[in-house]
Amino acid sequence: MAKRGVVSDPVSTDSLPVMVKPVKKEIGGAVPVRPRKSLRDRNPDRSLPPDAPDVPRKDLRDPEERAVPPTPDFEQKPPLLFECGWEVCWQLGGIYTVLRTKARAMQERWGDRYYLIGPYNPATAASEFEEMPTEGIIREALDRLRQSGIPCHFGRWLIPGRPRVILLDYRARFPRLGDDKYLMWNDHGIGTEASDGEVNEVIAFGFTVTEFFRALTQVAPGQKVLAHFHEWMGGVAVPRISHEKLPITTVFTTHATLLGRYLASDNPYFYDHLPFFHADEQADKYRILPRHLIEKAAAHASTVFTTVSNVTAYEAEKLLGRQADVILPNGLDIRRFEAPHEFQHQHNEIKSVIHKFVMGHFFPSYSFDLDRTLYFFTSGRYEYKNKGIDLFIEALWRLNQRLKQIDNPPTVICFIITKASIRNINVDALQNQVRLNELQKYCQGLQEEIGRRIFMAAASGRELHRGDLIDEEVSIRLKRFTNAIRTHRQPLIVTHDLTDDANDPTLKHLRHRWLINNADDPVKVVFHPQFVTATSPLIGLDYEQFVRGCHLGVFPSYYEPWGYTPMECIASGVPAVTTDLSGFGSYVKEHVDRPHEHGITVIHRRNKSFEQAADELTDYMIYFASLNRRQRIELRNKTEAFSEQFDWEQLIKHYHHAHDLALHRTSPAQTQGKIEVRMV
């Protein structure tokens, strides 16, 4: 029989109901004691040689380090929140975007009690981080780490909100790496290989973070502390805190299971087979077992376990063995994308830049009407199947065939933007843009002179003739420019020279479907295997600008734990396509009524065949291509207005619920305010 109770909330009075599952561990996230095994029995991945002697369990830390003062009453002290991730002040992937865009919304609730913790990377800290002096218990805790030989840096992250940041130089922990890896094996059953540099760094960072929290509890024994960890690379401290029984409340978020990403890219029936995988065996097969076990240990040891979507929650339950307590959908800082009363103007201005690239890329071979040209694109990490590039290309082939059956169809230029292994920019692609730039500069130089001639003729009442504007010398030079640009070759389908052109899956698929930019094809393709930047000599736009100049973003992912790319389109007022296998698409289906009316189309891939999904995507692209300019402008207006639904100001409440739940589980008697908890 379900029981209901009302407890208090330490920092908020606007909490909503949260579903809570039974917790079979001690307060604080401690893992139940298990029977002691020999090291040989617990060595699944060859960390010890077969003839190694059995080693008794021991604690390698000094007795003074093991002592944790008893926790006194902390009723009058509000909790501190520390958010820990490998990508704090270090841009590597999507978690950087989450932490960066979310910081200001976190500060609105926690204020000066909010800190981020990350690894110190001198190369990125110089531009991301501003060092500052600190004081109080944070200074005392950092001083203890410095005394133990760990360099610590405190300051501000140079992002909106300028949150407080602690960067720990985990490399100073390397002399103790052998002891730390022994404790990972002895205490958590996680064996590692000496040659795995990434895992070595993650372990050193995790133990350094644990020592920070140990020092913090020693200098402030009455302080309630909540620590939120992201992904396996930031998660080693979670099982360590639990094992050491430090009085730290922990939340762990997996944004995508590491094993799931491998399995999805290698198995066309990933979701059908998901309940039947033996996770540890599969992780060992892909040689990621230590990483998988770290992620699994963090999920089980945390006070509250969270994921970013229902899709990832199901995956985590099957592969990590724990149900998510709370779903934390990702948001954006919409203010960064806002362009009130200007975004239509910006769309036209940036579209003209894309027009120029298209002219340089296609017009040397043949031309078409740019006023009747649409720009579709897909982008993201280069995972040909997981990101749905295969489905996108298949739908483009169908779109091309169907548009050929229409009288005077529009031209659809489809960009594939990703980061593949390249040698350099293709020489022909670069030369075409250079020659077009030279022609543009020459024509711009003529504008003033031709304008003067028109003015003089009009003022004197003379009738204008072509020869009055363009004399023979100008005409000859223009013909030379035109002849220099023209070529009899077809436009390229890829802008760079790939390292392995013959075996690239995207190029193989485009060639298989004969999407090679024939003059009579309404659908044309530009594969740009590097992320677009303003410094590129080809398109010359930052990604955010490029998105704003396009008409439709298409992201038909097969495996996508969340999916920031369609959200960024929506925030820029650009309609987007996603799927019900992406976290974002799943969230939209559950929370948005008639999303297609707001510029968000969710393609069905769950329980659908590849062919069915390709037909559905083609149908939508045909529909979109049939819209006139006025209808597209109206749709962009609706899309831009609806983007506020995905602002962190709307979605941060889910983080607040996770933190409230974690604090309730460790100290229900000391909370204030109300949170409804239902035990099932």
Secondary structure, 3 states (H helix, E strand, C coil): CCEEEEECCCCCCCCCCEEECCCCCECCCECCCCCCCCCCCCCCCCCCCCCCCCCCCCCCCCHHHHCCCCCCCCCCCCCEEEEECCCCCCCCCHHHHHHHHHHHHHHHHHHHHEEEEEECCHHHHHHHEEECCCCHHHHHHHHHHHHCCCCEEEEEECCCCCCEEEEECHHHHHHHHHHHHHHHHHHHCCCCCCCCHHHHHHHHHHHHHHHHHHHHHHHCCCCCEEEEEECHHHCCHHHHHHHHCCCEEEEEEECCCHHHHHHHHHCCCHHHHHHHCCHHHHHHHCCCHHHHHHHHHHHHHCCEEEECCHHHHHHHHHHHCCCCCEECCCCECHHHCCCCCCHHHHHHHHHHHHHHHHHHHHCCCCCCCHHHEEEEEEECCCCCCCCCHHHHHHHHHHHHHHHCCCCCCCEEEEEEECCCCEEEECHHHHHHHHHHHHHHHHHHHHHHHHHHHHHHHHHHCCCCCHHHHCCHHHHHHHHHHHHHHCCCCCCCCECEEECCHHHCHHHHHHHHCCCCCCCCCCEEEEEECCCCCCCCCCCCCCHHHHHHHCCEEECCCCCECCCHHHHHHHHCCCCEEEECCEHHHHHHHHHCCCHHHHCEEEECCCCCCHHHHHHHHHHHHHHHHHCCHHHHHHHHHHHHHHHHHHEHHHHHHHHHHHHHHHHHHHCHHHCCCCEEEEEC
